[in-house]
Amino acid sequence: MTWGLRRSLPLLPLLLLLLCLAARPAARASQSCLGRQQLLAAVRQMQQLLKGQETRFAEGLRLMRSRLSALHATLSKAAPEPPAAPTVSCPALQAPAGGRKFGTKYLVEHEVHFACNPGFELLGSSTRTCQANGSWSGQEPRCTEISACSSSPCQNGGTCVEGPSQQRCLCPPAWSGAACQHRMQTQTVPPPLSATADPAFSRKPRCAQLERTQQCRCEPGFHMSGTAAASLCQDVDECEVYQSEGAPRLCAHACVNLPGSYRCACPGGYSLLADGKSCEDIDECALSQDNCTQGTTCINTGGGFQCVRPECPQPGGNVTYVKTSPFQCERNPCPMDSRSCHQAPKTISFHYLPLPSNLLTPTPLFRMATAAAPGRPGPDSLRFGIVGGNNRGHFVMQRSDRQTGELILVQSLKGPQTIQVDVDMSEYLDRTFQAKHLSKITVFVSAYEF
């Protein structure tokens, strides 16, 4: 390109001369411009120069195409890159019953750890690693309940009784102490015995002759009674033992004594969990065990269910509502000059909360928040309050952040009972009232603390 510029520079005067001829009359052109033949020669020289430049440019393009084709052929013949190795992962692992799992990544070389809750011991692998073949190392972990009585901690014929967090020794007469290790001068009071006449609650002791002395003992859950010559093993009422001594409760609800043991029972509407002592509510609505009629909605509660059909307020003045969903009503458009209509709630929503009895406080129960419509400015200020209900002293309404308010239970509720509480949220923009939203909350308090 530099060479082409140098060759073209002498031609600039020729171009100027051509312009000169075009600008002057033919009569005077010969006096101040080159002759016609000279100009024609200059034009031919310019045409030849442009043709040469065009030829060299075409040759450059052909050379570039040739080199690109050669490069493409070379790359096409090269060995293809090996495909990326597929990502190997192992199946998801679950925490064992009575234990916990630590780790949520299941890719190769990632580890997952396991631990058991207090009162349980781990059998199997505490750590498992995802292997390259997509399987886990080690063995499946299991948490088994630790039996404190398996080590026979009670001495001198004492009976070990399992409790929810520890064992207890029921000592025979004349012995006392945590392990029945102290001899007493006076006879102790025997533990509560089953009052039933069922022969399964009493049985003969197991006796053995040791060094000219006969020693007898009872099976776990039974206590020795009677004289040495006519002893009898009678069932220990574990339910009574732990209730009378103020120990931790064996069962969440009811304790049923059994020969040598006990079992827990739950009230109607609850099922017994795998731990054998806790109760879980049965969701009759989810299991279609309700008898709600058409037009009503089933709400699960502690130990039962409720059939509800919320209704919009009756028309009053210029204020009317339409039901837009099973649990929400919206106000119809207001006349421009109706202040009372604009001050009425724009939306009314219905909410139902099941709670256990004597729930610890303070506890957040419900949240209200605002959301601006697309393309419209949202409120810059909100006000929350409790505006109705039959037990307002148990609740407070407070702001949790700039756009959210919370209904908080501050006094425990003892069931069974049903409580109504109404809360509203008012929106303001530039200190001007915009709209109000009302939430009507019904709280179903269970008769039980679970």
C-alpha positions as CSV (number, residue, x, y, z in Angstrom):
1,M,0.0,0.0,0.0
2,T,2.9,2.4,0.6
3,W,4.2,1.8,-2.9
4,G,0.8,2.5,-4.4
5,L,0.6,5.8,-2.5
6,R,4.0,6.9,-3.8
7,R,3.0,6.1,-7.4
8,S,-0.2,7.9,-7.1
9,L,1.2,11.2,-5.7
10,P,2.5,12.5,-9.2
11,L,-1.0,12.0,-10.6
12,L,-2.5,14.5,-8.2
13,P,-1.6,17.5,-10.5
14,L,-3.2,15.7,-13.4
15,L,-6.5,15.5,-11.4
16,L,-6.2,19.1,-10.7
17,L,-5.8,19.9,-14.3
18,L,-8.9,17.9,-15.2
19,L,-10.8,19.9,-12.7
20,C,-9.4,23.0,-14.2
21,L,-10.7,22.1,-17.7
22,A,-14.1,21.4,-16.4
23,A,-14.3,24.7,-14.6
24,R,-13.0,27.0,-17.5
25,P,-14.5,27.6,-20.9
26,A,-13.0,25.7,-23.9
27,A,-11.8,28.9,-25.4
28,R,-9.5,29.7,-22.6
29,A,-8.5,26.2,-21.6
30,S,-5.5,26.1,-23.9
31,Q,-4.1,29.3,-22.4
32,S,-3.7,28.1,-18.8
33,C,-4.1,24.3,-18.9
34,L,-2.3,21.4,-20.5
35,G,-3.1,20.4,-24.0
36,R,-5.8,17.9,-24.8
37,Q,-3.3,15.2,-25.8
38,Q,-1.4,15.6,-22.6
39,L,-4.6,15.2,-20.5
40,L,-5.6,12.1,-22.4
41,A,-2.2,10.6,-21.8
42,A,-2.6,11.4,-18.1
43,V,-6.0,9.8,-17.9
44,R,-4.7,6.6,-19.6
45,Q,-1.8,6.5,-17.1
46,M,-4.3,6.8,-14.2
47,Q,-6.5,4.0,-15.6
48,Q,-3.5,1.7,-16.0
49,L,-2.4,2.5,-12.4
50,L,-5.8,1.7,-11.0
51,K,-6.0,-1.6,-13.0
52,G,-2.6,-2.6,-11.6
53,Q,-3.8,-1.9,-8.1
54,E,-7.0,-3.9,-8.7
55,T,-4.9,-6.9,-9.9
56,R,-2.6,-6.8,-6.9
57,F,-5.6,-6.6,-4.6
58,A,-7.2,-9.6,-6.2
59,E,-4.0,-11.6,-5.9
60,G,-3.8,-10.8,-2.2
61,L,-7.4,-12.1,-1.7
62,R,-6.6,-15.3,-3.6
63,L,-3.5,-15.8,-1.4
64,M,-5.5,-15.2,1.8
65,R,-8.1,-17.7,0.7
66,S,-5.5,-20.3,-0.2
67,R,-3.8,-20.0,3.2
68,L,-7.2,-20.2,5.1
69,S,-8.1,-23.4,3.1
70,A,-4.7,-24.9,4.0
71,L,-5.2,-24.1,7.7
72,H,-8.7,-25.5,7.7
73,A,-7.5,-28.8,6.1
74,T,-4.7,-29.1,8.7
75,L,-7.1,-28.6,11.6
76,S,-9.6,-31.1,10.1
77,K,-6.9,-33.8,9.8
78,A,-5.8,-33.3,13.4
79,A,-6.9,-35.9,16.0
80,P,-10.2,-34.9,17.6
81,E,-10.1,-33.9,21.3
82,P,-11.2,-36.7,23.6
83,P,-14.7,-36.1,25.0
84,A,-15.0,-34.8,28.5
85,A,-15.3,-37.6,31.0
86,P,-18.9,-37.9,32.4
87,T,-19.5,-36.6,35.9
88,V,-19.7,-39.5,38.3
89,S,-21.9,-39.1,41.3
90,C,-23.1,-41.5,44.0
91,P,-26.7,-42.1,45.2
92,A,-28.1,-39.7,47.8
93,L,-27.7,-40.8,51.4
94,Q,-30.2,-40.3,54.2
95,A,-29.6,-39.7,57.9
96,P,-30.1,-42.9,59.9
97,A,-33.1,-43.0,62.3
98,G,-32.0,-41.5,65.5
99,G,-29.0,-39.7,64.0
100,R,-27.8,-36.9,61.7
101,K,-26.0,-36.6,58.4
102,F,-23.3,-34.0,57.5
103,G,-22.5,-33.4,53.9
104,T,-24.7,-32.7,50.8
105,K,-22.3,-33.3,47.9
106,Y,-22.3,-36.7,46.3
107,L,-19.5,-36.4,43.7
108,V,-16.4,-38.5,43.5
109,E,-14.1,-38.2,46.5
110,H,-16.6,-36.2,48.5
111,E,-17.3,-37.4,52.0
112,V,-20.5,-37.7,54.1
113,H,-20.3,-38.1,57.9
114,F,-22.9,-39.5,60.3
115,A,-23.5,-39.2,64.0
116,C,-26.1,-40.5,66.4
117,N,-28.3,-38.5,68.8
118,P,-27.7,-38.8,72.6
119,G,-28.9,-42.2,73.8
120,F,-27.9,-44.0,70.5
121,E,-24.7,-45.6,69.3
122,L,-23.5,-45.9,65.7
123,L,-23.2,-49.2,64.0
124,G,-21.6,-49.1,60.5
125,S,-19.4,-46.4,59.0
126,S,-19.3,-43.0,60.5
127,T,-17.7,-41.6,57.2
128,R,-18.5,-42.7,53.7
129,T,-16.6,-41.6,50.5
130,C,-18.0,-41.4,47.0
131,Q,-15.9,-43.8,44.8
132,A,-15.1,-43.5,41.1
133,N,-17.4,-46.4,40.3
134,G,-20.4,-44.5,41.7
135,S,-20.8,-46.4,44.9
136,W,-20.1,-45.4,48.6
137,S,-17.3,-46.8,50.6
138,G,-18.0,-48.4,54.0
139,Q,-21.2,-49.8,55.4
140,E,-24.6,-48.3,55.9
141,P,-24.8,-46.6,59.3
142,R,-27.5,-47.4,61.8
143,C,-28.2,-45.8,65.2
144,T,-29.3,-48.3,67.9
145,E,-30.6,-47.2,71.2
146,I,-28.2,-47.7,74.1
147,S,-29.6,-49.9,76.8
148,A,-28.2,-48.7,80.0
149,C,-29.4,-51.8,81.7
150,S,-27.4,-54.1,79.5
151,S,-24.3,-53.6,81.7
152,S,-26.3,-54.8,84.8
153,P,-25.5,-51.7,86.9
154,C,-27.8,-52.6,89.8
155,Q,-26.2,-54.6,92.7
156,N,-27.5,-56.9,95.4
157,G,-30.5,-58.1,93.4
158,G,-31.6,-54.6,92.3
159,T,-33.9,-54.3,89.2
160,C,-32.8,-52.0,86.4
161,V,-35.6,-49.9,84.8
162,E,-35.1,-48.1,81.5
163,G,-36.1,-44.4,81.5
164,P,-36.2,-41.8,78.7
165,S,-32.7,-40.5,79.4
166,Q,-31.2,-42.8,82.1
167,Q,-31.8,-46.0,84.0
168,R,-32.9,-46.4,87.6
169,C,-32.3,-49.2,90.0
170,L,-35.2,-50.5,92.1
171,C,-33.5,-51.9,95.2
172,P,-34.7,-54.9,97.2
173,P,-35.5,-54.5,100.9
174,A,-32.5,-53.4,103.1
175,W,-30.6,-51.9,100.2
176,S,-30.4,-48.4,98.9
177,G,-28.3,-46.1,96.7
178,A,-28.1,-45.4,92.9
179,A,-26.8,-49.0,92.3
180,C,-28.3,-50.6,95.5
181,Q,-24.8,-50.7,96.9
182,H,-25.7,-49.5,100.5
183,R,-27.2,-51.9,103.1
184,M,-29.9,-50.3,105.3
185,Q,-30.9,-51.2,108.8
186,T,-34.6,-50.7,108.1
187,Q,-36.6,-52.2,105.3
188,T,-37.3,-49.9,102.3
189,V,-40.7,-49.4,100.8
190,P,-41.0,-51.6,97.7
191,P,-41.7,-50.0,94.3
192,P,-45.2,-49.7,93.0
193,L,-46.5,-53.1,91.8
194,S,-49.1,-53.9,89.2
195,A,-52.5,-54.2,90.8
196,T,-53.8,-56.4,88.1
197,A,-54.7,-60.0,88.8
198,D,-53.3,-61.1,85.4
199,P,-50.8,-63.9,86.1
200,A,-48.6,-62.4,83.4
201,F,-47.7,-59.7,85.8
202,S,-46.2,-62.1,88.4
203,R,-43.9,-65.0,87.9
204,K,-41.4,-67.2,89.7
205,P,-37.8,-65.9,90.1
206,R,-34.8,-67.6,88.5
207,C,-32.7,-69.2,91.2
208,A,-29.2,-70.8,91.2
209,Q,-27.1,-72.6,93.8
210,L,-23.8,-70.7,94.3
211,E,-21.4,-71.8,96.9
212,R,-24.0,-73.5,99.1
213,T,-26.2,-70.4,98.8
214,Q,-29.3,-70.1,96.7
215,Q,-29.5,-66.8,94.8
216,C,-32.6,-65.7,93.0
217,R,-33.2,-62.8,90.6
218,C,-36.1,-61.5,88.5
219,E,-36.2,-60.7,84.8
220,P,-35.9,-57.0,83.8
221,G,-39.1,-55.1,84.6
222,F,-39.9,-57.3,87.6
223,H,-39.2,-56.9,91.3
224,M,-38.6,-59.4,94.0
225,S,-41.2,-59.6,96.8
226,G,-42.2,-62.0,99.5
227,T,-39.9,-63.9,101.9
228,A,-36.7,-65.6,100.9
229,A,-38.4,-69.0,101.1
230,A,-41.4,-67.9,99.1
231,S,-40.3,-65.1,96.9
232,L,-42.2,-63.9,93.8
233,C,-41.3,-61.6,90.9
234,Q,-44.0,-59.0,90.4
235,D,-44.2,-56.6,87.5
236,V,-42.9,-53.1,88.1
237,D,-45.3,-50.4,87.0
238,E,-42.8,-48.1,85.1
239,C,-45.5,-45.6,84.3
240,E,-46.2,-45.1,88.1
241,V,-42.5,-45.1,89.0
242,Y,-41.6,-42.2,86.7
243,Q,-44.8,-40.3,87.4
244,S,-44.6,-40.5,91.2
245,E,-40.9,-39.6,91.4
246,G,-41.1,-36.6,89.1
247,A,-38.7,-38.0,86.6
248,P,-38.8,-37.2,82.8
249,R,-42.0,-38.4,81.2
250,L,-41.8,-41.7,79.6
251,C,-44.5,-40.8,77.0
252,A,-45.7,-37.7,75.3
253,H,-49.3,-38.6,76.1
254,A,-50.3,-41.8,77.9
255,C,-48.2,-44.6,79.4
256,V,-49.7,-48.2,79.4
257,N,-48.1,-50.7,81.7
258,L,-47.2,-54.1,80.3
259,P,-45.7,-57.2,82.0
260,G,-42.0,-56.3,82.4
261,S,-42.3,-53.2,80.3
262,Y,-44.6,-50.4,79.1
263,R,-45.8,-48.8,75.9
264,C,-46.9,-45.3,74.9
265,A,-50.3,-44.4,73.4
266,C,-51.5,-41.3,71.6
267,P,-54.9,-39.6,71.6
268,G,-57.3,-39.9,68.7
269,G,-56.1,-38.0,65.6
270,Y,-52.5,-38.7,66.4
271,S,-50.1,-41.5,65.5
272,L,-47.1,-42.8,67.5
273,L,-43.7,-42.0,66.0
274,A,-40.8,-44.4,65.5
275,D,-39.2,-43.4,68.8
276,G,-42.1,-45.1,70.6
277,K,-43.0,-42.1,72.8
278,S,-43.7,-39.0,70.6
279,C,-47.1,-38.3,68.9
280,E,-47.6,-36.8,65.5
281,D,-50.8,-35.2,64.2
282,I,-52.6,-37.0,61.4
283,D,-53.5,-34.8,58.5
284,E,-57.1,-35.9,57.8
285,C,-57.4,-33.3,55.0
286,A,-54.4,-34.6,53.1
287,L,-55.5,-38.2,53.6
288,S,-59.1,-37.4,52.5
289,Q,-60.4,-38.6,55.9
290,D,-62.6,-35.5,56.4
291,N,-66.3,-35.2,55.9
292,C,-66.4,-31.6,54.6
293,T,-69.2,-30.9,52.2
294,Q,-68.9,-29.3,48.7
295,G,-68.2,-25.6,48.9
296,T,-66.2,-25.9,52.2
297,T,-62.5,-26.3,52.6
298,C,-60.8,-28.7,55.0
299,I,-58.3,-27.2,57.5
300,N,-56.2,-29.6,59.4
301,T,-56.0,-29.0,63.2
302,G,-54.2,-30.7,66.1
303,G,-56.0,-34.1,66.4
304,G,-58.8,-33.3,64.0
305,F,-60.0,-30.9,61.2
306,Q,-62.3,-28.0,60.6
307,C,-64.6,-27.4,57.5
308,V,-64.5,-23.6,56.7
309,R,-66.3,-21.4,54.1
310,P,-65.2,-17.8,54.5
311,E,-67.6,-15.2,53.2
312,C,-67.1,-11.6,52.0
313,P,-68.8,-8.8,54.0
314,Q,-72.3,-7.8,53.1
315,P,-72.7,-4.7,51.0
316,G,-72.8,-1.5,53.0
317,G,-73.2,2.0,51.4
318,N,-70.9,2.2,48.4
319,V,-68.7,-0.6,49.6
320,T,-69.1,-4.0,48.0
321,Y,-66.8,-7.0,47.7
322,V,-66.3,-9.9,45.3
323,K,-64.7,-13.2,46.1
324,T,-61.6,-13.7,43.9
325,S,-60.4,-16.9,45.6
326,P,-61.6,-19.3,48.3
327,F,-59.7,-17.2,50.9
328,Q,-59.7,-13.7,49.5
329,C,-62.2,-10.9,48.8
330,E,-61.5,-7.7,46.8
331,R,-63.3,-4.4,46.9
332,N,-65.2,-3.3,43.8
333,P,-64.2,0.1,42.3
334,C,-65.3,3.1,44.5
335,P,-67.1,6.2,43.3
336,M,-64.7,9.1,43.0
337,D,-66.4,11.1,45.7
338,S,-66.9,8.3,48.3
339,R,-64.4,8.7,51.0
340,S,-65.9,5.9,53.1
341,C,-65.4,3.4,50.2
342,H,-61.7,4.4,49.7
343,Q,-61.1,4.0,53.5
344,A,-62.5,0.5,53.5
345,P,-60.1,-2.5,53.1
346,K,-59.1,-3.0,49.5
347,T,-58.6,-6.7,50.1
348,I,-59.8,-9.1,52.8
349,S,-57.9,-12.4,53.2
350,F,-58.7,-15.4,55.5
351,H,-56.0,-17.5,57.3
352,Y,-56.2,-20.5,59.6
353,L,-53.4,-21.5,62.0
354,P,-53.3,-24.7,64.0
355,L,-51.3,-24.4,67.2
356,P,-50.3,-26.8,70.1
357,S,-51.4,-25.9,73.6
358,N,-49.1,-23.9,75.8
359,L,-46.7,-22.9,73.0
360,L,-43.6,-21.2,74.2
361,T,-43.6,-17.4,73.7
362,P,-42.8,-15.1,72.1
363,T,-43.5,-16.8,68.7
364,P,-44.1,-15.2,65.3
365,L,-47.3,-16.6,63.8
366,F,-48.1,-14.5,60.7
367,R,-46.5,-12.0,58.3
368,M,-48.0,-9.2,56.2
369,A,-46.0,-7.6,53.4
370,T,-46.7,-5.2,50.5
371,A,-45.9,-5.6,46.8
372,A,-46.2,-2.8,44.2
373,A,-47.9,-3.5,40.9
374,P,-45.7,-3.5,37.8
375,G,-45.1,0.1,36.5
376,R,-46.6,1.7,39.6
377,P,-44.7,3.2,42.5
378,G,-45.1,1.3,45.8
379,P,-45.9,2.8,49.1
380,D,-43.1,4.6,51.0
381,S,-44.7,4.0,54.4
382,L,-46.7,1.2,56.1
383,R,-48.7,1.0,59.3
384,F,-49.7,-2.3,60.9
385,G,-52.2,-2.9,63.7
386,I,-54.6,-5.3,65.4
387,V,-58.1,-4.1,64.7
388,G,-60.4,-6.9,66.0
389,G,-60.7,-10.4,67.5
390,N,-61.9,-12.1,70.7
391,N,-58.5,-12.5,72.5
392,R,-56.4,-9.6,71.4
393,G,-54.3,-9.4,74.6
394,H,-52.3,-12.5,73.7
395,F,-50.9,-10.9,70.5
396,V,-48.9,-7.9,69.4
397,M,-48.3,-6.6,65.8
398,Q,-44.8,-5.2,65.1
399,R,-42.7,-4.3,62.1
400,S,-40.0,-6.8,61.2
401,D,-38.5,-4.7,58.3
402,R,-39.5,-1.8,56.1
403,Q,-42.0,-3.7,54.1
404,T,-43.2,-6.4,56.5
405,G,-45.1,-6.7,59.7
406,E,-45.4,-9.7,62.1
407,L,-48.2,-11.0,64.4
408,I,-46.4,-12.3,67.5
409,L,-47.9,-14.5,70.2
410,V,-46.8,-13.1,73.5
411,Q,-48.9,-15.1,76.0
412,S,-49.4,-18.9,75.8
413,L,-52.7,-20.2,74.8
414,K,-54.2,-23.3,76.6
415,G,-56.4,-25.5,74.5
416,P,-58.7,-26.6,73.3
417,Q,-60.0,-23.2,72.0
418,T,-60.5,-21.2,68.9
419,I,-59.4,-17.6,68.7
420,Q,-60.0,-14.8,66.2
421,V,-57.7,-11.9,65.5
422,D,-57.9,-9.3,62.8
423,V,-54.8,-7.4,61.6
424,D,-54.6,-4.7,58.9
425,M,-51.9,-3.0,56.9
426,S,-52.3,0.6,55.7
427,E,-50.2,2.0,52.7
428,Y,-49.1,5.6,52.4
429,L,-47.3,7.5,49.6
430,D,-45.9,10.9,50.4
431,R,-47.9,10.8,53.7
432,T,-51.2,10.3,51.7
433,F,-53.3,7.3,52.4
434,Q,-53.4,4.9,49.5
435,A,-55.1,1.6,50.5
436,K,-55.8,-0.8,53.4
437,H,-55.5,-4.6,53.5
438,L,-57.2,-6.7,56.2
439,S,-56.3,-10.2,57.3
440,K,-58.7,-12.2,59.4
441,I,-56.8,-15.0,61.2
442,T,-58.4,-17.9,63.0
443,V,-56.2,-19.9,65.5
444,F,-57.2,-23.4,66.4
445,V,-55.5,-24.3,69.7
446,S,-55.1,-28.1,70.3
447,A,-55.8,-29.7,73.6
448,Y,-52.3,-31.2,73.6
449,E,-48.8,-29.8,73.7
450,F,-47.6,-31.7,70.7
